[in-house]
Amino acid sequence: MASGTWGRRVACWNGARKGWGLFWVYIFFVFWA
């Protein structure tokens, strides 16, 4: 049913783990800019 969605989600998380630091920098800029 949602196998395609899960595949996309897993790929997204694999990429997010590599750029986790940049993700938090982005969050800080959004909230403290």
CHARMM-style PDB file with segment names, atoms N, HN, CA, C and O in Angstrom:
ATOM      1  N   MET     1       0.834  -1.201   0.000  1.00  0.00      PROA
ATOM      2  CA  MET     1       0.000   0.000   0.000  1.00  0.00      PROA
ATOM      3  C   MET     1       0.879   1.267   0.000  1.00  0.00      PROA
ATOM      4  O   MET     1       0.753   2.120  -0.878  1.00  0.00      PROA
ATOM      5  N   ALA     2       1.777   1.372   1.007  1.00  0.00      PROA
ATOM      6  HN  ALA     2       1.879   0.679   1.720  1.00  0.00      PROA
ATOM      7  CA  ALA     2       2.627   2.549   1.114  1.00  0.00      PROA
ATOM      8  C   ALA     2       4.102   2.163   0.948  1.00  0.00      PROA
ATOM      9  O   ALA     2       4.988   2.814   1.503  1.00  0.00      PROA
ATOM     10  N   SER     3       4.349   1.114   0.190  1.00  0.00      PROA
ATOM     11  HN  SER     3       3.629   0.586  -0.261  1.00  0.00      PROA
ATOM     12  CA  SER     3       5.739   0.659   0.030  1.00  0.00      PROA
ATOM     13  C   SER     3       6.587   1.716  -0.670  1.00  0.00      PROA
ATOM     14  O   SER     3       7.750   1.910  -0.318  1.00  0.00      PROA
ATOM     15  N   GLY     4       6.013   2.399  -1.660  1.00  0.00      PROA
ATOM     16  HN  GLY     4       5.068   2.241  -1.946  1.00  0.00      PROA
ATOM     17  CA  GLY     4       6.756   3.447  -2.351  1.00  0.00      PROA
ATOM     18  C   GLY     4       7.079   4.595  -1.416  1.00  0.00      PROA
ATOM     19  O   GLY     4       8.173   5.158  -1.465  1.00  0.00      PROA
ATOM     20  N   THR     5       6.122   4.942  -0.561  1.00  0.00      PROA
ATOM     21  HN  THR     5       5.234   4.485  -0.521  1.00  0.00      PROA
ATOM     22  CA  THR     5       6.334   6.028   0.394  1.00  0.00      PROA
ATOM     23  C   THR     5       7.443   5.663   1.370  1.00  0.00      PROA
ATOM     24  O   THR     5       8.284   6.497   1.707  1.00  0.00      PROA
ATOM     25  N   TRP     6       7.441   4.400   1.828  1.00  0.00      PROA
ATOM     26  HN  TRP     6       6.758   3.723   1.555  1.00  0.00      PROA
ATOM     27  CA  TRP     6       8.465   3.972   2.789  1.00  0.00      PROA
ATOM     28  C   TRP     6       9.845   3.970   2.147  1.00  0.00      PROA
ATOM     29  O   TRP     6      10.828   4.361   2.777  1.00  0.00      PROA
ATOM     30  N   GLY     7       9.920   3.529   0.887  1.00  0.00      PROA
ATOM     31  HN  GLY     7       9.122   3.212   0.375  1.00  0.00      PROA
ATOM     32  CA  GLY     7      11.209   3.530   0.191  1.00  0.00      PROA
ATOM     33  C   GLY     7      11.761   4.942   0.080  1.00  0.00      PROA
ATOM     34  O   GLY     7      12.955   5.175   0.269  1.00  0.00      PROA
ATOM     35  N   ARG     8      10.877   5.875  -0.228  1.00  0.00      PROA
ATOM     36  HN  ARG     8       9.907   5.685  -0.382  1.00  0.00      PROA
ATOM     37  CA  ARG     8      11.299   7.271  -0.342  1.00  0.00      PROA
ATOM     38  C   ARG     8      11.724   7.808   1.019  1.00  0.00      PROA
ATOM     39  O   ARG     8      12.680   8.576   1.128  1.00  0.00      PROA
ATOM     40  N   ARG     9      10.999   7.392   2.052  1.00  0.00      PROA
ATOM     41  HN  ARG     9      10.223   6.768   1.963  1.00  0.00      PROA
ATOM     42  CA  ARG     9      11.297   7.867   3.410  1.00  0.00      PROA
ATOM     43  C   ARG     9      12.660   7.352   3.874  1.00  0.00      PROA
ATOM     44  O   ARG     9      13.443   8.096   4.464  1.00  0.00      PROA
ATOM     45  N   VAL    10      12.936   6.078   3.604  1.00  0.00      PROA
ATOM     46  HN  VAL    10      12.299   5.473   3.125  1.00  0.00      PROA
ATOM     47  CA  VAL    10      14.220   5.486   3.996  1.00  0.00      PROA
ATOM     48  C   VAL    10      15.366   6.207   3.286  1.00  0.00      PROA
ATOM     49  O   VAL    10      16.380   6.529   3.905  1.00  0.00      PROA
ATOM     50  N   ALA    11      15.201   6.458   1.988  1.00  0.00      PROA
ATOM     51  HN  ALA    11      14.377   6.197   1.485  1.00  0.00      PROA
ATOM     52  CA  ALA    11      16.241   7.161   1.235  1.00  0.00      PROA
ATOM     53  C   ALA    11      16.437   8.570   1.788  1.00  0.00      PROA
ATOM     54  O   ALA    11      17.561   9.068   1.859  1.00  0.00      PROA
ATOM     55  N   CYS    12      15.345   9.199   2.175  1.00  0.00      PROA
ATOM     56  HN  CYS    12      14.433   8.794   2.118  1.00  0.00      PROA
ATOM     57  CA  CYS    12      15.419  10.550   2.719  1.00  0.00      PROA
ATOM     58  C   CYS    12      16.182  10.538   4.041  1.00  0.00      PROA
ATOM     59  O   CYS    12      17.010  11.414   4.291  1.00  0.00      PROA
ATOM     60  N   TRP    13      15.901   9.530   4.898  1.00  0.00      PROA
ATOM     61  HN  TRP    13      15.228   8.819   4.695  1.00  0.00      PROA
ATOM     62  CA  TRP    13      16.582   9.457   6.198  1.00  0.00      PROA
ATOM     63  C   TRP    13      18.056   9.134   6.040  1.00  0.00      PROA
ATOM     64  O   TRP    13      18.880   9.625   6.813  1.00  0.00      PROA
ATOM     65  N   ASN    14      18.413   8.300   5.035  1.00  0.00      PROA
ATOM     66  HN  ASN    14      17.744   7.901   4.407  1.00  0.00      PROA
ATOM     67  CA  ASN    14      19.823   7.995   4.807  1.00  0.00      PROA
ATOM     68  C   ASN    14      20.580   9.262   4.425  1.00  0.00      PROA
ATOM     69  O   ASN    14      21.708   9.472   4.871  1.00  0.00      PROA
ATOM     70  N   GLY    15      19.965  10.102   3.607  1.00  0.00      PROA
ATOM     71  HN  GLY    15      19.048   9.932   3.246  1.00  0.00      PROA
ATOM     72  CA  GLY    15      20.593  11.365   3.234  1.00  0.00      PROA
ATOM     73  C   GLY    15      20.612  12.332   4.411  1.00  0.00      PROA
ATOM     74  O   GLY    15      21.565  13.093   4.578  1.00  0.00      PROA
ATOM     75  N   ALA    16      19.552  12.301   5.233  1.00  0.00      PROA
ATOM     76  HN  ALA    16      18.778  11.683   5.097  1.00  0.00      PROA
ATOM     77  CA  ALA    16      19.454  13.223   6.372  1.00  0.00      PROA
ATOM     78  C   ALA    16      20.528  12.925   7.402  1.00  0.00      PROA
ATOM     79  O   ALA    16      21.063  13.838   8.032  1.00  0.00      PROA
ATOM     80  N   ARG    17      20.848  11.632   7.574  1.00  0.00      PROA
ATOM     81  HN  ARG    17      20.414  10.891   7.062  1.00  0.00      PROA
ATOM     82  CA  ARG    17      21.881  11.269   8.563  1.00  0.00      PROA
ATOM     83  C   ARG    17      23.219  11.882   8.185  1.00  0.00      PROA
ATOM     84  O   ARG    17      23.989  12.281   9.059  1.00  0.00      PROA
ATOM     85  N   LYS    18      23.504  11.961   6.875  1.00  0.00      PROA
ATOM     86  HN  LYS    18      22.879  11.637   6.165  1.00  0.00      PROA
ATOM     87  CA  LYS    18      24.777  12.539   6.432  1.00  0.00      PROA
ATOM     88  C   LYS    18      24.793  14.051   6.644  1.00  0.00      PROA
ATOM     89  O   LYS    18      25.838  14.621   6.958  1.00  0.00      PROA
ATOM     90  N   GLY    19      23.638  14.705   6.472  1.00  0.00      PROA
ATOM     91  HN  GLY    19      22.789  14.242   6.216  1.00  0.00      PROA
ATOM     92  CA  GLY    19      23.572  16.153   6.591  1.00  0.00      PROA
ATOM     93  C   GLY    19      22.848  16.605   7.850  1.00  0.00      PROA
ATOM     94  O   GLY    19      22.270  17.691   7.878  1.00  0.00      PROA
ATOM     95  N   TRP    20      22.875  15.772   8.901  1.00  0.00      PROA
ATOM     96  HN  TRP    20      23.345  14.890   8.878  1.00  0.00      PROA
ATOM     97  CA  TRP    20      22.159  16.099  10.144  1.00  0.00      PROA
ATOM     98  C   TRP    20      22.645  17.414  10.727  1.00  0.00      PROA
ATOM     99  O   TRP    20      21.837  18.212  11.199  1.00  0.00      PROA
ATOM    100  N   GLY    21      23.954  17.655  10.703  1.00  0.00      PROA
ATOM    101  HN  GLY    21      24.611  17.006  10.319  1.00  0.00      PROA
ATOM    102  CA  GLY    21      24.513  18.898  11.244  1.00  0.00      PROA
ATOM    103  C   GLY    21      23.965  20.111  10.496  1.00  0.00      PROA
ATOM    104  O   GLY    21      23.573  21.099  11.116  1.00  0.00      PROA
ATOM    105  N   LEU    22      23.937  20.036   9.153  1.00  0.00      PROA
ATOM    106  HN  LEU    22      24.255  19.233   8.650  1.00  0.00      PROA
ATOM    107  CA  LEU    22      23.417  21.137   8.359  1.00  0.00      PROA
ATOM    108  C   LEU    22      21.937  21.357   8.642  1.00  0.00      PROA
ATOM    109  O   LEU    22      21.459  22.492   8.634  1.00  0.00      PROA
ATOM    110  N   PHE    23      21.207  20.262   8.895  1.00  0.00      PROA
ATOM    111  HN  PHE    23      21.595  19.340   8.902  1.00  0.00      PROA
ATOM    112  CA  PHE    23      19.786  20.366   9.220  1.00  0.00      PROA
ATOM    113  C   PHE    23      19.584  21.194  10.478  1.00  0.00      PROA
ATOM    114  O   PHE    23      18.713  22.063  10.511  1.00  0.00      PROA
ATOM    115  N   TRP    24      20.377  20.936  11.516  1.00  0.00      PROA
ATOM    116  HN  TRP    24      21.084  20.230  11.489  1.00  0.00      PROA
ATOM    117  CA  TRP    24      20.228  21.679  12.769  1.00  0.00      PROA
ATOM    118  C   TRP    24      20.652  23.132  12.603  1.00  0.00      PROA
ATOM    119  O   TRP    24      20.046  24.025  13.196  1.00  0.00      PROA
ATOM    120  N   VAL    25      21.698  23.380  11.796  1.00  0.00      PROA
ATOM    121  HN  VAL    25      22.190  22.655  11.315  1.00  0.00      PROA
ATOM    122  CA  VAL    25      22.108  24.765  11.520  1.00  0.00      PROA
ATOM    123  C   VAL    25      20.957  25.517  10.864  1.00  0.00      PROA
ATOM    124  O   VAL    25      20.686  26.671  11.197  1.00  0.00      PROA
ATOM    125  N   TYR    26      20.278  24.848   9.925  1.00  0.00      PROA
ATOM    126  HN  TYR    26      20.497  23.910   9.655  1.00  0.00      PROA
ATOM    127  CA  TYR    26      19.128  25.459   9.246  1.00  0.00      PROA
ATOM    128  C   TYR    26      18.011  25.768  10.248  1.00  0.00      PROA
ATOM    129  O   TYR    26      17.411  26.842  10.198  1.00  0.00      PROA
ATOM    130  N   ILE    27      17.735  24.833  11.153  1.00  0.00      PROA
ATOM    131  HN  ILE    27      18.223  23.961  11.193  1.00  0.00      PROA
ATOM    132  CA  ILE    27      16.693  25.037  12.161  1.00  0.00      PROA
ATOM    133  C   ILE    27      17.043  26.234  13.051  1.00  0.00      PROA
ATOM    134  O   ILE    27      16.181  27.058  13.358  1.00  0.00      PROA
ATOM    135  N   PHE    28      18.304  26.323  13.461  1.00  0.00      PROA
ATOM    136  HN  PHE    28      19.004  25.654  13.212  1.00  0.00      PROA
ATOM    137  CA  PHE    28      18.710  27.435  14.317  1.00  0.00      PROA
ATOM    138  C   PHE    28      18.538  28.763  13.600  1.00  0.00      PROA
ATOM    139  O   PHE    28      18.089  29.740  14.198  1.00  0.00      PROA
ATOM    140  N   PHE    29      18.900  28.805  12.298  1.00  0.00      PROA
ATOM    141  HN  PHE    29      19.266  28.011  11.812  1.00  0.00      PROA
ATOM    142  CA  PHE    29      18.739  30.041  11.537  1.00  0.00      PROA
ATOM    143  C   PHE    29      17.272  30.425  11.417  1.00  0.00      PROA
ATOM    144  O   PHE    29      16.930  31.606  11.480  1.00  0.00      PROA
ATOM    145  N   VAL    30      16.410  29.440  11.245  1.00  0.00      PROA
ATOM    146  HN  VAL    30      16.687  28.481  11.193  1.00  0.00      PROA
ATOM    147  CA  VAL    30      14.976  29.719  11.092  1.00  0.00      PROA
ATOM    148  C   VAL    30      14.402  30.307  12.378  1.00  0.00      PROA
ATOM    149  O   VAL    30      13.606  31.245  12.332  1.00  0.00      PROA
ATOM    150  N   PHE    31      14.806  29.754  13.533  1.00  0.00      PROA
ATOM    151  HN  PHE    31      15.452  28.992  13.571  1.00  0.00      PROA
ATOM    152  CA  PHE    31      14.200  30.171  14.792  1.00  0.00      PROA
ATOM    153  C   PHE    31      14.875  31.390  15.413  1.00  0.00      PROA
ATOM    154  O   PHE    31      14.243  32.122  16.173  1.00  0.00      PROA
ATOM    155  N   TRP    32      16.150  31.616  15.100  1.00  0.00      PROA
ATOM    156  HN  TRP    32      16.663  31.021  14.482  1.00  0.00      PROA
ATOM    157  CA  TRP    32      16.869  32.714  15.737  1.00  0.00      PROA
ATOM    158  C   TRP    32      17.291  33.824  14.781  1.00  0.00      PROA
ATOM    159  O   TRP    32      18.000  34.748  15.178  1.00  0.00      PROA
ATOM    160  N   ALA    33      16.862  33.741  13.532  1.00  0.00      PROA
ATOM    161  HN  ALA    33      16.286  32.991  13.209  1.00  0.00      PROA
ATOM    162  CA  ALA    33      17.245  34.777  12.563  1.00  0.00      PROA
ATOM    163  C   ALA    33      16.505  36.093  12.864  1.00  0.00      PROA
ATOM    164  OT1 ALA    33      16.694  37.084  12.158  1.00  0.00      PROA
TER     165      ALA     33
END
